[in-house]
Amino acid sequence: MNPHIDPLVSVGIPVYNGAAYLRLAIESVLAQTWENLELIISDNASNDDTEGICREYQEKDRRITYIKNATNLGAGPNYDNCFHKSSGKYFKWLAHDDMIAPSFIEKSVGLLEKNPAAVLCFSLIREIDKNNNIIREYDPGFDGLYSAIPSQRFRPMIKDMTGCEFFFGLFHRNVLINSELHGNYINSDKILIAETALRGAFMKINEPLIIIREHSQRYSRSVYPDRTRSLVWFDSAVNNRKPYRRVTLYGRYIRIINKNIFDKKERFLCYKYLFEYALKKRNIRLLMHDLVMALSLNLYEKLDFINRIDKKLR
């Protein structure tokens, strides 16, 4: 391994009160067979043992940079802080409660170096529980991701993607520059992945090298079901912004299409696929929730039948 030849890879761990699983996440990075890497840990003003754990590992390994924010910025700015502080040719976010197998970075870099037009590499997913027991292994990919045509990559991003496992793949740094990054609004990770797809094709490793932990304190379990809490989780300075889900999402999809697609036919097809997506029954109902919320957040919260429908649709 020659650090003067092999490209530097940056891994960013955004964390807030992550002491329970943080050691395992850090050790999974330090155990990578690809040694020319840097680990950026951005601590969102944790008040548990997170700081002590990070400083302990920083003293042992010069590749680690630990940053503690003076205040909790919210998850969106903290995720982005990891990227802004990095310098590698390739970049990966790692949730503080997840892990990666030792060969993930080496195999991902290998594919991306051989396919310079590709923008992101992901792998099969291994899902584990709080005790590290395997729950399942699955392929998050779907048809279209590997196409050379932007609209064909964009269509499944809005049509088929439910989770957002691609967000934890290895990005080519250039694709993240001037992108939406991790926004400060609900489902902003989906917008970044859709924009990434508009910019290039994905690569896949047919092994479960990304390890995602399923537990009750995950954002998707403990925060996401509550719109208001979810918005504050993304951005601590929400300034009374309403927690829209579909209005903001559609606006951002339009933004990334206009920003990245200049061919008229391709842009038309992207708009066509977005319109078809918006007409799905579930999305129409969620849009109605946003419209009620636009009239009055208090009214929305008082309409129990709206809230019951919303829970069924999540």
N, C-alpha and C positions, 0 to 999 in steps of 0.2 A: 504494500500500500504506500503510494507516494503522494503526500499532500500537495506537492507542487504540480502534480499532473491530474490527480483525481479531483473532480469538482467538489467544492464545499457544499454541504447540505445543512440547512437550518431546520431545527425542530422547535416549535413554540408550544409551551404549556401554559395556558391561561388558567389561573386557579383562584378560588376563594374558599377558604376554610376546607381545604381538601386533604387534611392530614390522614384521614382513614385509609386512602388508597394511593396517596402521592408517591410514596417510596417505590411502589411497584411500577408506576408510570416512569419515574426517573430511571430506575434500574433497567427497564426495557429499552430505553434509549442508549444508555451507556453500554449495554450488552450488544449493540449492533455490530455486525461484521464489517460494516462500512465505518471506518474510524475517523475519516475527515469530516467531522460534523461539529456543529455548535448547538447547544441547548439554551434557549431563552425561556426563562420562567418569569411570567408577569403576574405578580401577586396583587390581587385587588383588595388590599388593606385587610387581610385575614386577621382574625383575632383568636385563632386556635394555634396549634403547633406547626403550622405551615412554614413560617419563617425559619424556625429552628431546623426543620428538616432540610429546607433548601440551602441554608448556609452550611450545614454539615456536608452536603454533597458538593457544594461549590468549593469548599476547602480541599476536597479530595481530587477534584477533576477540573482542570483549567478550562475545559471546553464549556463549562456552565457559566451563564450570566444570570444573576438573580436581580430582579427589579421589584421593589415594593412600592406600590402606588400610595400616596398620602391619604387618599380617600377612595372609596369604591366607585369606580367610573361606570359600572355596568358592564355586562358581559361583552357587548359589541365593541366598545372602545378598548377593552382589555385584550380581546382576541386580536384586534388590529395592532395593538401595541407590540405584540410578539413579532408580527411581520415587520413593522417599521424599524424595530431594533435589530433585525437580522440582516445577514449579508450574503447568504449562500445562493448558488445558482439554482438550487431547488429548495422548496419550503414545504413543511408539513405542520399542521396543527395536531396536537395530541391532547385530548381531554384528560384532566388530572386523575380520572378514575378508570381510564382505558390503558391499553398497552399495545405494543407492536412486537411481533416475533423477531428474533435476532437477524434474520436475513431480509426483512422487509425493505429497508433502504437500499441495500446492495442490489437486490433484484429489480426494484423500481427504477433506480438510476440506470441500470443496464438497459432496460427497455426504452427509457426516455432518451438515452444517448444514441441508441440505434435508430430511433424514430424521432428526429428533431422537429417534425411538424406536430407531434403529440404535445398536449398541454398538461395532462394529469395522468397519474398511474394509481390504480387502486387494486385491491385484492379481494378474494372471498373474505367473508366475515365469520369470525368465531365469537359467538355470544356466550358470556359466562355470567355466573351469579356472584353474589357478594362474597362467597367462599371460594371463588375461582373454579367452580365446577362448570363443565361445558353444558350449556343449555341446547345449543344447536349450531350448525354451520350452514351458511347460505351464500348465494351469489346475488349481490344487489344490482347487478348489471341488467341491461335489457337491449333489445335491438335498436340500432340507430346511433348508439354512442360512438361507434367506431367508423362512422361514415365520413366521407370527405366533404359532404354537403351540409352547411350550417343548419338549414331548416330541418333536415332529417335528424340532426342531433338535438335540436331544440324541442321538436315535437314530443319525444318521450320524456323529456325533462319536466314538462308540464302535464303530460297525459298519464305517465306511469309512475313517476317518482313519489313515494309516500314518505319513506325515511330520507335521511340525508347523509348516508354513509360516505358518499364520494367526498364530502367536505374534509374527511380525515385521510384522504389519499395524499400522494406526493405531487405538488404542483411545480411546474416550471415557473421560476420567479417572474419571468417576463409577462406571463399571463395574468399575474396578480397586480402588476403595476398599472395604475389608472383604472383599476376595476372597482366594483362596488365594495369589495372586501366584505367584512362581517358588519352589516348595517346595524343600526340601533332600533330596529323595528321587528315585529313578530314575523318569523319565517324568512328572515333576511339571508339565512344560509342557502335557502333554495334559489334565491336570486343570484347569489355568487356562483353557484354551480351551473345555473342556466347560462349565465354570462360566459363562464369558462367553456361550456359546450359550444357557444356561438363562436368562440375564438379558436377552437381546434378539437381534434379527436382525442378520445381517451384510450388508455392502455389498461389491460387487466392481467394480473397474476392469478393463475388458477390454483392457488393455495390459500388457506385461511390465515393470513399474516397480520390482519388488522383485528385486534381483540377488543370488543366492546362489552362493557360491564352493564348488566341489567340489575338495577336495585331501586328501592323505593325513593331514594333521595335524588335520583336523576332529574334534570330539568324537565324532561318530557313527562315525568310521573308526578313530580311535586309542585311544579310551577306552571307549566304550559296550560293546563286546564282552566286556570284563572287568567282571563285576558289582562286585567289591570296589573296583577303581580307579574305576569309575563313581560309586559312592556317595561316595567320598572327593572326587571332582571336584565333586560337588554340595555337599558339606558337609565342610570340613576337620576339624570336631570331631564325628566320627561316634560316638565313645565305644563302639566295638565293636558298633554297631548292625548287624544282618544285612542284606545287600543284597537284600531281597525285591523281586520285580517284580509279581506278581499280588496277593498278600495286601495290600500297601500300596495298590496301585492301586484295588482293589475297595472298601477301607475309605474311601478319599478320594472315590470316586464316590458312595458312600452319604452321606457327609458333605455334599457339595455339593447333592445332591438334597434332603436334609432342610433345608438352610439356605436354599434358594432357591425351592422349590416348595411351595406351601401348598394348592393345589387337590387334593383327594383323587384325582380321576380322573387328573389329570396326573402326580401323584406315583406312582400305581399303574403308569401306562404307562412312566414312566422306570425304575422297578424291573423291569418286565417286560422292557424292552429290555436292561437290564444283565444280567439273568438269562440271556437268550438269548445274549448275548455271552460270558458266563462258560462256557456249555456248548459252545462251539466246541472242536473237538478240540485245536487248538493251545493254547488257553487252559487246558484241563484238564491238559495235559501240563506247561505252565509252572507251574501251581498245584502239581502234584506235586513239581516241583523245589523250590518254596518250602517245602513240607511236609517234605521230606527235610532241607532247610537248617535248618528249625526244630528238628529233632531234633539235628542236629550239622552245623556248618559243615565240620568236618574230614571227616566222612563224605561230605558232598556233594562236596567237592573230590577225594576218593579214588575216587569212583564215575565212572570214565572214561566209561562208557556214557551217564551222565546229561549229562556235559559235551559229549559228541559230539552228543547229541540237541539240547542247548541251542544249539549253534552252527548247526545246521540250521534251527532255528526262528527265529533272529534276523532 
